[in-house]
């Protein structure tokens, strides 16, 4: 079973975006994420939904 959350770097690889763009998505609320022990944990479901929407755009 895959973990519920991705690191920011994993999110970048999955979406093919830069770290700057990843943090923009997080801070704007377009991707669900939370800080755990000082590190961002990104919702895998949120990332997969964004990827799905991009493919259908």
Buried (B, 14 or more C-beta within 10 A) or exposed (E): EEEEBBBBEBBBEBBEBEEEEBBEBBEEEEBBBEEEEEEBBBBBEBBBEBBEEEEEE
